[in-house]
Amino acid sequence: MKTGELHLISTGNQRTEELADILSQIHPYIDFIHLREKARSAKDIYQLIQLLIDKKVPRSKIVMNDRIDVAMAANINSIQLASNSLPVELVKKTFPHVKAGCSIHSAEEARLAEKNGADFLFFGHIYPTQSKLGLSPRGIEHLRIIVESVDIPVIAIGGITPNLTPEVVKAGAKGIAVMSGVLEDADPLKTVQSYRTSLTKE
């Protein structure tokens, strides 16, 4: 039985306690939790990480978005880098033990990120999504091109529902990433279980 990776990205829309409570319930079904909290201070993000650890969320599942300073202070060894983050080659040179992912939007960017030391890639948006209104989705065929252009894992993101997950995995994605589809759902636990089931195949 093969299981694709399930990455959950925080939306920045929830209070610390609320987010921590949800994540403490659903983390057994999730491989990685990305803290993408652009409006929070470094101190607030650090406190959120400590609260998650207090609630028995494994440190190894936590991925820090952009803030390498907070990641190092909190002993988090995975980071996700955006286009305006520190360059991945600088991060890997300075912190060689860190697992670093890059958000990319083309095969050229994917190959460059891999060359510069990225350990995995995020690519999207695959399907129409409320967070990218007015922007055309890149689609399954583009995902397939990205996957074939690199040797490191590609995680697909954007408008992916449990029903759409199998075709994303079939296109070669190592896994999927979701945000509001879980965290802002009326029943996050039930929804995340649906995603986990859709990622599991014989």
Buried (B, 14 or more C-beta within 10 A) or exposed (E): EEEBBBBBBBBBEBEBEEBBBBBBEBBBBBBBBBBBBEEBEEEEBBBBBEBBBEEEBEEEBBBBBBBBEBBBBBEBBBBBBBEEBBEBBBBBEEBEEBBBBBBBBBBEBBBBBBEBBBBBBBBBBBBEBEEBEEEEBBBBEBBBBBBEBBEBBBBBBBBBBBEBBEEBBEBBBBBBBBBBBBBEBEEBBEBBBBBBEBBEEE
